[in-house]
Amino acid sequence: MLTPVDPERLALYASPWPTFLIMSSYLVFVLKLGPKLMEERKALNLRTFIKYYNIGQIIYNVTIIYYGAKFLFFMDTYDLKCIKPLPLAHKHKDYERWMTNLYAINKLIDLSETVVFVLRKKNKQISFLHVFHHVVMAGTCYFIITLNGHGGILFPFCLINALVHAIMYTYYYLSSMNETLQKNIWWKKYITIIQLLQFGVIMVIFLRMTMDPNCSTPPFTNYVVGIVIPSFIILFINFFYKSYILSDKKRVKLPQDPPN
């Protein structure tokens, strides 16, 4: 069992087993069991659920943005030149834990999107990028909270990601209203560009901090950011290239929506 940096954790992250069971069940269902169960069944009409799910995600991510920005810029918390988790006795430590858990739980909620794809028989949208992105974002929360602690260098990264998701779910909500509107949303491809920009900003912030001899970060966090973010950049560039740059004759059939 790993020794946690902060012993006060949600029961969900008190051990690796809840995360392991959730992620295992997710992968088995979306890759094997779900498509098999739906093979001889009619696709479910989940338009109403999707509409309200997108509204809920917009509200959820805007909440993270509001309280996260308040915590990061308007409270006596981090030194922005070297962002580290607050000491356990800090007066705002519970706030930091709350914000971290709020973000981490949403990464588990995000898994339901793939389940919806399965139930609607949209199997082509269950791409490697989609599954890999969801597994990494949700599956590593236990290790990050355990080995990095709540908040710290990952806090501004999560805040940027929440902003991108608020934009993305606004697009999803508009496109879920009707198919005509979906085809006429001209800024769809720019969502992927915004996603790539976020990864670039995260890498710049991360490299600046790790190159500062007076700013040390946990080794595990360095590995996660140093490996995962470049992987995302490569996969999202590949998605953008195949979806928006290749000619119509050479274009590979990919999900209509930007990956989330």
N, C-alpha and C positions, 0 to 999 in steps of 0.2 A: 504494500500500500504506500502511495506517495505521501510525503510529508507536506501538508499544505502551508503556504505562506501565511494565509489568513485562516485561522481555525473556525471562524464564524461563516459558514456557508449554508446555502439552502440545502434541504434534504436531497433535492434533485442532484446536487453536485457534491454530496458528502462522500460518495464513492463512485467508482467508474461504472458500476453495474447499471444504473438507470440509463445512462447515455449509451452503453453497449447494447442494452436490450432494445431501446428506441431505434438506434441506427440499424441494428440487425433486422428488426421487424420491417423497417422502412425499405431496406434494400431487397429483402425477400419478397415483399408485396409488390413494389413497383417494377422489379425486374423479372419476377417469375410468377408468383401466386396471383397477383391482380390481373395481368393480361390473360392468364389461363382461365380465371373465373369469368372474365368478360368476353372470352372468345366467342361463345355461342349466345351471348346476351346482347340486347339492344343498348346502345350508348345512352347514358343517363343525361337528361336535360337539367343542367345545374346552373343555368344562366342567372337565376335570382340569387342563388348562393354566392356565385362568383361576384356579382355586383356588390353585395353587402360585404363580402370578404375584402374586396378592394377598398371599399370605404373604410372598413375597420383598419386595414393596413395603413392607409393614409393618415388616419387619426393617430394610430399607434406610433408611426414614425415621426410625425410632427410633434407628438408629445416628447419623444426622445430628443428631438432637435431642440425644443424649447428648454426643457429642464437640463439637458446636457450643455447647451450654450451658457445657461445661467451658472451652472457648476464650474465650467471651464474658464469663463471670462469675468464673471461678476461676483464670485465668492473667493474667499481666501483659501485657495487650494493648491494648484500646481505652479511650479516654476516652468513657464512655457519653453525655456531653453533646454530643460532636461526634465521631462515628465516622468515621475515615479509614483507608484501607489502611495497613498497617504499612510502615515504611521497608524498603527492600530488604535492609538489613544487620541487621534485627531478628532476634533469636534465635528468634522463633516464626513467621518469615515462611513457612518451608516448611509448617508446620502450617496456616497461613492458605490457602496455595495448595492443599493437599490437601483441605481442607474445601470450598473453592470449586469445585474440579474434581469432587468427589464429588457435589455438588448439581447442577452443570451437566450432568454425564453422565446423571444420572437424568432430566433433562428430555428427553433424547434417547430414553431407554428408554421414557418415557411415550408416545412416538409409536406404539409397538407396539399400544396399546389401540385406536386407530382401525383399524389393520390387522385386528385381531381382529373388530371390528364388520363390516368388509367380508367377511371369510371366513365369518362367521356370518350374513351377509345381513341385518344389523341396520342398514340404511341410514338409517332414521329417526333413529338415534342420532348420526349424523354431521351434527350441526347446525352452523350458523355459529359459535355460541358455542364449541362443542367444538373445531373446527378452528382458529379464531382464537386461542383460549387456548393450544393446544398449539404453534402456529406461533410465537407471540410469546415464550412461555416458553423454547422450545428454540432458536429462530432468532436471538434477540438475545444469546445467551450469548457468542458470539465478540466482538461489539462491546462488551459490558459488560466482559469480561475484558481486552480490548485497551485501551479508552478510560478505564475506571474503575479497572482493576487488580483483583487478587484481594481479596475481602473488602470492608472499608469499610462505607459506609452501607447497602449491600444485604445485609450479613451477617445482621443481626437479622431482616430481611424474609424471607430464605430460611429462617431458623430457625422463624419463625412459620408459614411455608408448609409446612414439613416436618411440623410438629405437626398442622396441618389435614389433610394427606394421610395421616398415620398413622390419624387418626380415620376418614377417608373410606374408606381401603382395608380397615379393619376392617368397615365396613358392607358393602363390596363382597364381602368374604370370606364374611360371614354370609349375604348374599343369594344367593351362588353355591351354597350348600349344597343348597337346594331352593326351588321356587317358593312353597310355602306359607309358609316362613320369610320370604321376601322380602316378601310381602304384609303380614306381621305385625310388621315392624320399624317401630315407631311413630315413631322419631326420625329417619326418613329426611329429612324436610323441614328439620330443624334443621341438617343438614349444610350446606345452602345458606346458612342464616342465619350459621353459623360462618364460612363462606367470605366472606360480606359483612362480618362483624365484623373479619376479618383485614385486609381492604382498608381499613377505617376506621382501624384501629390503625396500619397502615403509613402512611397519609396523615397522621395526627396526628404520628407520629414524624418523618416527612419534612418536614412544614411547620415543625415546631419547630426542626429543624436548619437548614433553608434560611433561616428568618427570623432566625437568630442571626448578627449581623454578623461575629462572630469564628469562624464555622464555614462554610467554603467547600466546595462539592462540585463535581465535574466537570460541566460544562454538559450533556454527553450523558446522564449519569445523571439530571439534573434533568428533561430532556425525556422520558426513558423513563418515570420514575415519574409525572411530571406529566400525561402523556397516557395511558399504558397503564392505570394504576390507576383513574382515573375511567371509562375505557371499560369495564373489567371490572365496576365497580360498576353501571353502567347496564345492561349485558348480563345480569348475574346477577340484578338486581332484576326485569328483564323476564322472565327464566326463572322466578323464584319467583312472580311475579304470575300468569303464565299457568298454572303447574303447580299452585299451591296456593290461590289466591285466587278465580279465576274459578269460576263455578258449573259444575256438570257439563255443562249444556247448552251453555255457551259455551266450555268448556275446549278448547284446541287440543291435539291429540295430540303429545306431546313425549316425549323419552327417559324411561323409568321411573326411571332412576338420576339422582342429582345430577350436574351437569357436573363434569369434573375437569380 
